[in-house]
């Protein structure tokens, strides 16, 4: 990826300022962890069963632990280390919870964690084609993030997306792949297909109409599917949540009550009622009658 800046109406390419040490990458990433990823920092250099994890983090949205490893060169196997560390996490769940409670001064319980969304992130200036291909499984829980530093202290972060046709890790299991079997049994892939799998054609079409209309509101909105909902995210913030049910869609808008001009009083106040997602405005829809009006409220959020 080439990055330029404008000088006297001309584009000048930024010169890369490579990281000399893995520790430099770790320092930058940990210091800006929430800004880069939306994750909570738990501990640096977390040691468990003679294994030293570079960074332990927690995803407050998924309610899942995330291991982060930093690499400066490309001569290592992300698949071997990734599978080993994910298996370690799933085998010693209690140790991770204890570390969270001690470092955060909170009382996280085992049932509060969604272990099916556990993952490991490798952060490196670059990855080989083999590394990208070997982790291209939709339910493996291994992510590759490229980080580069340029002159003037400019940092670029590029989470590498898995291909839409990425297969399931279950398709390559063998009798000897004990660790892979453990991971594939616990870690699940939550995407649009997961939420629409057992729904009627009418609900699928309704969801697609709302999805496409919402995505058209801003070019940088992204779909972010989790276990309980599908959200629409921009700059690490979820603005809209959709729960897909048999006969309706449930939409939640992420803002405090009183912050939107809901002239039709279409949305109910969820400020004192427990619900999935974040936000005080919620409505159930079974058709597109109020689609344009709902979009007008979402536009208020995106300003």
C-alpha positions as CSV (number, residue, x, y, z in Angstrom):
1,X,0.0,0.0,0.0
2,X,1.4,3.4,-1.1
3,X,0.8,6.5,1.0
4,X,1.3,10.0,-0.3
5,X,1.1,13.5,1.0
6,X,0.4,16.7,-1.0
7,X,3.2,19.2,-1.6
8,X,2.7,22.1,-4.0
9,X,-0.2,20.3,-5.7
10,X,1.9,17.2,-6.3
11,X,1.8,13.9,-4.6
12,X,4.9,12.8,-2.8
13,X,5.2,9.2,-1.5
14,X,5.9,8.8,2.2
15,X,9.1,7.0,3.0
16,X,8.7,4.0,5.3
17,X,10.5,4.1,8.6
18,X,10.8,0.4,9.4
19,X,10.5,-0.9,13.0
20,X,13.9,-2.2,14.2
21,X,12.6,-4.4,17.0
22,X,9.4,-6.3,17.7
23,X,9.3,-4.4,21.0
24,X,8.8,-1.2,19.1
25,X,5.7,-2.6,17.4
26,X,4.4,-3.9,20.7
27,X,4.9,-0.5,22.4
28,X,3.0,1.4,19.7
29,X,0.2,-1.2,19.5
30,X,-0.3,-1.5,23.2
31,X,-0.2,2.3,23.7
32,X,-3.0,2.7,21.2
33,X,-4.8,-0.6,21.6
34,X,-8.3,0.7,21.9
35,X,-7.9,3.2,19.1
36,X,-6.6,0.5,16.8
37,X,-8.8,-2.4,17.8
38,X,-11.5,-1.4,20.3
39,X,-10.1,-3.9,22.7
40,X,-9.4,-3.6,26.4
41,X,-5.7,-4.0,27.5
42,X,-5.3,-6.7,30.2
43,X,-1.6,-7.5,30.5
44,X,1.7,-7.3,28.6
45,X,4.0,-10.4,28.7
46,X,1.4,-12.7,30.2
47,X,3.0,-16.0,31.0
48,X,1.0,-19.3,31.2
49,X,2.4,-22.8,31.4
50,X,5.8,-21.6,30.2
51,X,4.3,-19.7,27.3
52,X,4.8,-16.0,27.1
53,X,2.0,-14.1,25.4
54,X,3.0,-10.7,24.1
55,X,-0.3,-9.0,24.9
56,X,-3.5,-10.2,26.5
57,X,-6.6,-8.2,25.6
58,X,-10.4,-8.5,26.0
59,X,-13.1,-7.7,23.5
60,X,-16.0,-6.1,25.5
61,X,-18.3,-6.4,22.6
62,X,-17.8,-10.2,22.0
63,X,-17.1,-10.9,25.6
64,X,-14.0,-12.8,24.5
65,X,-10.3,-12.9,25.2
66,X,-7.8,-11.9,22.4
67,X,-4.1,-12.9,22.3
68,X,-1.9,-10.5,20.3
69,X,1.6,-11.5,19.0
70,X,4.1,-9.2,17.3
71,X,6.5,-10.2,14.6
72,X,9.1,-8.0,12.8
73,X,10.2,-10.6,10.2
74,X,8.2,-13.0,8.1
75,X,10.1,-16.3,8.9
76,X,7.7,-17.9,11.3
77,X,4.5,-20.0,11.2
78,X,1.4,-18.1,12.2
79,X,-0.7,-21.2,11.8
80,X,1.3,-23.4,14.2
81,X,1.7,-20.7,16.9
82,X,-1.9,-19.5,16.4
83,X,-3.4,-22.9,16.9
84,X,-1.1,-23.7,19.8
85,X,-2.1,-20.4,21.7
86,X,-5.8,-20.8,21.0
87,X,-5.7,-24.3,22.3
88,X,-3.8,-23.1,25.3
89,X,-6.5,-20.5,26.0
90,X,-9.4,-23.0,25.7
91,X,-7.6,-25.5,27.9
92,X,-6.7,-23.0,30.7
93,X,-9.8,-20.8,30.7
94,X,-9.6,-20.2,34.5
95,X,-6.1,-18.7,34.3
96,X,-7.3,-16.1,31.8
97,X,-10.2,-15.2,34.0
98,X,-8.1,-14.8,37.1
99,X,-5.7,-12.5,35.2
100,X,-8.6,-10.4,34.0
101,X,-10.1,-10.1,37.5
102,X,-6.7,-9.2,39.1
103,X,-5.7,-6.6,36.5
104,X,-9.1,-5.0,36.0
105,X,-10.3,-5.3,39.6
106,X,-13.6,-6.9,38.3
107,X,-15.5,-10.1,38.9
108,X,-15.6,-11.8,35.5
109,X,-17.0,-15.3,35.7
110,X,-16.5,-18.2,33.3
111,X,-20.1,-18.1,32.0
112,X,-19.6,-14.4,31.3
113,X,-17.0,-15.2,28.6
114,X,-18.0,-16.2,25.1
115,X,-15.2,-18.7,24.4
116,X,-16.6,-19.3,20.9
117,X,-15.3,-15.9,19.8
118,X,-11.7,-16.4,21.2
119,X,-9.1,-15.2,18.7
120,X,-5.4,-14.4,18.2
121,X,-4.1,-11.4,16.3
122,X,-0.6,-11.4,14.6
123,X,0.7,-7.9,14.0
124,X,3.6,-7.5,11.6
125,X,4.9,-5.1,8.9
126,X,4.1,-7.7,6.3
127,X,2.9,-11.3,5.7
128,X,3.8,-13.9,3.1
129,X,1.3,-15.3,0.7
130,X,1.6,-18.6,2.5
131,X,0.9,-17.1,5.8
132,X,-2.2,-15.4,4.4
133,X,-3.4,-18.6,2.8
134,X,-2.7,-20.8,5.7
135,X,-5.0,-18.7,8.0
136,X,-7.7,-18.2,5.4
137,X,-10.3,-20.2,7.3
138,X,-13.5,-18.5,8.3
139,X,-13.8,-20.2,11.7
140,X,-10.1,-20.5,12.7
141,X,-9.9,-17.4,15.0
142,X,-6.5,-16.2,13.7
143,X,-6.2,-12.7,12.2
144,X,-3.3,-11.0,10.5
145,X,-2.9,-7.2,10.9
146,X,-0.2,-5.3,9.0
147,X,1.4,-2.3,10.7
148,X,3.8,0.2,9.0
149,X,5.5,3.3,10.2
150,X,6.4,6.2,7.9
151,X,8.4,9.4,8.2
152,X,6.8,12.0,10.4
153,X,5.5,9.4,12.8
154,X,2.7,8.3,10.6
155,X,1.3,4.8,11.3
156,X,-0.9,2.7,9.0
157,X,-3.0,-0.3,10.3
158,X,-4.5,-2.8,7.9
159,X,-6.5,-5.7,9.3
160,X,-6.3,-8.3,6.5
161,X,-9.7,-9.6,5.5
162,X,-10.4,-13.3,4.9
163,X,-11.9,-14.1,1.5
164,X,-15.6,-14.4,1.2
165,X,-15.1,-18.0,0.0
166,X,-12.8,-19.0,2.9
167,X,-13.5,-22.6,3.9
168,X,-14.2,-24.0,7.3
169,X,-11.2,-25.4,9.3
170,X,-13.4,-28.5,9.8
171,X,-12.8,-29.4,6.2
172,X,-9.1,-30.0,6.7
173,X,-9.2,-32.0,10.0
174,X,-7.2,-35.2,10.2
175,X,-7.0,-37.9,12.8
176,X,-3.8,-36.4,14.2
177,X,-5.0,-32.8,14.4
178,X,-6.1,-32.9,18.0
179,X,-5.5,-29.2,18.6
180,X,-7.5,-28.2,15.5
181,X,-10.3,-30.4,16.6
182,X,-10.4,-28.7,20.0
183,X,-10.5,-25.3,18.4
184,X,-13.0,-26.1,15.7
185,X,-15.3,-27.6,18.3
186,X,-15.4,-24.4,20.4
187,X,-14.7,-21.5,18.1
188,X,-17.6,-20.5,15.8
189,X,-17.9,-18.2,12.9
190,X,-20.7,-15.7,13.2
191,X,-21.7,-14.0,10.0
192,X,-24.8,-13.0,8.1
193,X,-25.3,-16.6,6.9
194,X,-25.3,-17.8,10.6
195,X,-28.2,-15.3,11.4
196,X,-30.2,-16.0,8.3
197,X,-29.7,-19.8,8.1
198,X,-33.1,-20.9,9.4
199,X,-35.1,-17.8,8.4
200,X,-37.8,-17.5,5.8
201,X,-37.2,-16.0,2.4
202,X,-39.4,-13.0,3.5
203,X,-37.2,-12.3,6.5
204,X,-34.0,-12.7,4.5
205,X,-35.3,-10.3,1.9
206,X,-36.4,-7.8,4.6
207,X,-33.0,-8.0,6.2
208,X,-31.2,-7.4,2.8
209,X,-33.4,-4.4,2.1
210,X,-32.5,-2.8,5.5
211,X,-28.9,-3.8,5.2
212,X,-28.4,-2.3,1.8
213,X,-30.2,0.9,2.7
214,X,-28.2,1.4,5.8
215,X,-24.9,0.7,4.0
216,X,-25.8,3.3,1.4
217,X,-26.0,6.0,4.1
218,X,-22.2,6.2,4.4
219,X,-19.3,4.7,2.3
220,X,-17.3,3.6,5.4
221,X,-20.0,1.6,7.2
222,X,-19.1,-2.0,7.7
223,X,-21.0,-5.1,8.7
224,X,-19.9,-6.6,12.0
225,X,-21.6,-9.9,12.8
226,X,-21.5,-11.3,16.3
227,X,-23.2,-14.2,18.0
228,X,-26.4,-12.3,19.0
229,X,-26.7,-9.6,16.4
230,X,-25.4,-8.0,13.2
231,X,-24.2,-4.4,13.7
232,X,-23.2,-1.6,11.4
233,X,-19.9,-0.1,12.4
234,X,-17.8,3.0,11.5
235,X,-14.5,3.9,13.0
236,X,-14.8,1.1,15.7
237,X,-18.2,2.3,16.8
238,X,-21.4,0.4,16.3
239,X,-24.3,2.7,15.2
240,X,-27.0,0.2,14.4
241,X,-27.7,-3.3,15.7
242,X,-30.1,-5.8,14.0
243,X,-31.3,-9.0,15.6
244,X,-32.9,-11.4,13.1
245,X,-35.9,-13.3,14.3
246,X,-38.4,-15.7,12.6
247,X,-41.0,-13.1,11.8
248,X,-39.3,-9.7,12.4
249,X,-36.1,-7.7,12.6
250,X,-35.2,-5.8,15.9
251,X,-33.2,-2.6,15.4
252,X,-31.4,-0.8,18.1
253,X,-29.8,2.6,17.6
254,X,-26.7,3.4,19.6
255,X,-27.4,6.7,21.4
256,X,-28.9,7.9,24.6
257,X,-32.6,8.5,24.9
258,X,-33.5,12.1,24.0
259,X,-30.6,12.4,21.5
260,X,-32.7,11.7,18.4
261,X,-35.7,13.6,16.9
262,X,-38.1,10.6,16.7
263,X,-41.2,12.7,15.8
264,X,-43.3,9.6,15.1
265,X,-42.4,8.1,18.5
266,X,-41.8,4.9,16.6
267,X,-38.9,3.7,18.8
268,X,-39.4,2.4,22.4
269,X,-37.2,3.6,25.2
270,X,-34.8,0.9,26.3
271,X,-32.7,3.0,28.7
272,X,-33.9,1.0,31.8
273,X,-34.6,-2.3,30.1
274,X,-31.9,-5.0,29.5
275,X,-31.3,-5.8,25.8
276,X,-28.7,-6.9,23.3
277,X,-26.5,-4.3,21.7
278,X,-25.8,-0.7,23.0
279,X,-28.3,2.2,22.7
280,X,-31.7,3.3,24.1
281,X,-33.8,3.3,20.9
282,X,-35.3,0.1,19.7
283,X,-38.0,-0.9,17.2
284,X,-39.3,-4.1,15.7
285,X,-40.1,-4.2,11.9
286,X,-41.8,-6.8,9.8
287,X,-42.0,-4.8,6.6
288,X,-40.4,-1.8,4.9
289,X,-43.3,0.7,5.6
290,X,-41.1,2.8,7.9
291,X,-37.8,2.2,6.2
292,X,-37.2,5.7,5.0
293,X,-38.2,7.2,8.4
294,X,-35.8,4.8,10.2
295,X,-33.0,5.7,7.8
296,X,-33.6,9.4,8.7
297,X,-33.0,8.7,12.3
298,X,-29.8,6.7,11.5
299,X,-28.6,9.7,9.5
300,X,-28.9,11.8,12.6
301,X,-26.5,9.3,14.3
302,X,-24.0,9.4,11.5
303,X,-23.6,13.2,11.4
